[in-house]
Amino acid sequence: MPVADEINRKLTQVFAPERLDVVNDSHRHVGHAGDDGTGETHFNVTIRADSFGPMSRLQRHRAIHAALGPELISRIHALALDIG
């Protein structure tokens, strides 16, 4: 399963977001640090979910990382988050 699909599936299961956009931006980083040649290392995620309401920015980032899990996070070099 492509990494973008895994990200989408896991975040949808945990947060039931009103909006979730997962963009694979790896093509823009070919040859840069963190490019492992898979084409699945750099992602931009926009997510909107009611459950983020009471959380601080740091808590939201930690919640996203926890939802994705260490196995998936270890395969991603860069994860840009737009959380609301």
Contacts in CASP RR format, 6 or more apart in sequence:
PFRMAT RR
TARGET T0000
AUTHOR 0000-0000-0000
METHOD contacts of the structure
MODEL  1
MPVADEINRKLTQVFAPERLDVVNDSHRHVGHAGDDGTGETHFNVTIRAD
SFGPMSRLQRHRAIHAALGPELISRIHALALDIG
1 9 0 8 1.000
2 24 0 8 1.000
2 40 0 8 1.000
3 24 0 8 1.000
3 40 0 8 1.000
3 43 0 8 1.000
3 72 0 8 1.000
3 75 0 8 1.000
3 76 0 8 1.000
4 22 0 8 1.000
4 23 0 8 1.000
4 24 0 8 1.000
4 40 0 8 1.000
4 43 0 8 1.000
6 68 0 8 1.000
6 72 0 8 1.000
7 22 0 8 1.000
7 43 0 8 1.000
7 45 0 8 1.000
7 68 0 8 1.000
7 72 0 8 1.000
8 20 0 8 1.000
8 22 0 8 1.000
10 67 0 8 1.000
10 68 0 8 1.000
10 69 0 8 1.000
10 72 0 8 1.000
11 17 0 8 1.000
11 20 0 8 1.000
11 22 0 8 1.000
11 45 0 8 1.000
11 47 0 8 1.000
11 64 0 8 1.000
11 67 0 8 1.000
11 68 0 8 1.000
12 20 0 8 1.000
13 67 0 8 1.000
14 63 0 8 1.000
14 67 0 8 1.000
15 47 0 8 1.000
15 49 0 8 1.000
15 51 0 8 1.000
15 52 0 8 1.000
15 63 0 8 1.000
15 67 0 8 1.000
16 49 0 8 1.000
16 51 0 8 1.000
17 47 0 8 1.000
17 48 0 8 1.000
17 49 0 8 1.000
18 48 0 8 1.000
18 49 0 8 1.000
18 50 0 8 1.000
19 46 0 8 1.000
19 47 0 8 1.000
19 48 0 8 1.000
20 45 0 8 1.000
20 46 0 8 1.000
20 47 0 8 1.000
20 48 0 8 1.000
21 44 0 8 1.000
21 45 0 8 1.000
21 46 0 8 1.000
21 47 0 8 1.000
22 43 0 8 1.000
22 44 0 8 1.000
22 45 0 8 1.000
23 43 0 8 1.000
23 44 0 8 1.000
23 45 0 8 1.000
24 39 0 8 1.000
24 40 0 8 1.000
24 42 0 8 1.000
24 43 0 8 1.000
25 42 0 8 1.000
25 43 0 8 1.000
25 44 0 8 1.000
25 78 0 8 1.000
25 80 0 8 1.000
26 35 0 8 1.000
26 38 0 8 1.000
26 39 0 8 1.000
26 40 0 8 1.000
26 41 0 8 1.000
26 42 0 8 1.000
26 43 0 8 1.000
27 39 0 8 1.000
28 42 0 8 1.000
29 35 0 8 1.000
29 41 0 8 1.000
29 42 0 8 1.000
29 77 0 8 1.000
29 78 0 8 1.000
30 37 0 8 1.000
30 39 0 8 1.000
33 77 0 8 1.000
34 41 0 8 1.000
34 77 0 8 1.000
34 78 0 8 1.000
35 41 0 8 1.000
35 42 0 8 1.000
35 77 0 8 1.000
36 77 0 8 1.000
40 75 0 8 1.000
40 76 0 8 1.000
41 75 0 8 1.000
41 76 0 8 1.000
41 77 0 8 1.000
41 78 0 8 1.000
42 76 0 8 1.000
42 77 0 8 1.000
42 78 0 8 1.000
43 76 0 8 1.000
43 78 0 8 1.000
43 79 0 8 1.000
43 80 0 8 1.000
44 80 0 8 1.000
44 82 0 8 1.000
45 64 0 8 1.000
45 79 0 8 1.000
45 80 0 8 1.000
45 81 0 8 1.000
45 82 0 8 1.000
46 82 0 8 1.000
47 64 0 8 1.000
47 81 0 8 1.000
47 82 0 8 1.000
47 83 0 8 1.000
47 84 0 8 1.000
48 83 0 8 1.000
48 84 0 8 1.000
49 84 0 8 1.000
51 63 0 8 1.000
52 60 0 8 1.000
52 63 0 8 1.000
52 83 0 8 1.000
52 84 0 8 1.000
53 84 0 8 1.000
55 63 0 8 1.000
57 83 0 8 1.000
60 81 0 8 1.000
60 83 0 8 1.000
60 84 0 8 1.000
61 81 0 8 1.000
61 83 0 8 1.000
64 79 0 8 1.000
64 81 0 8 1.000
64 83 0 8 1.000
65 73 0 8 1.000
68 76 0 8 1.000
73 79 0 8 1.000
END
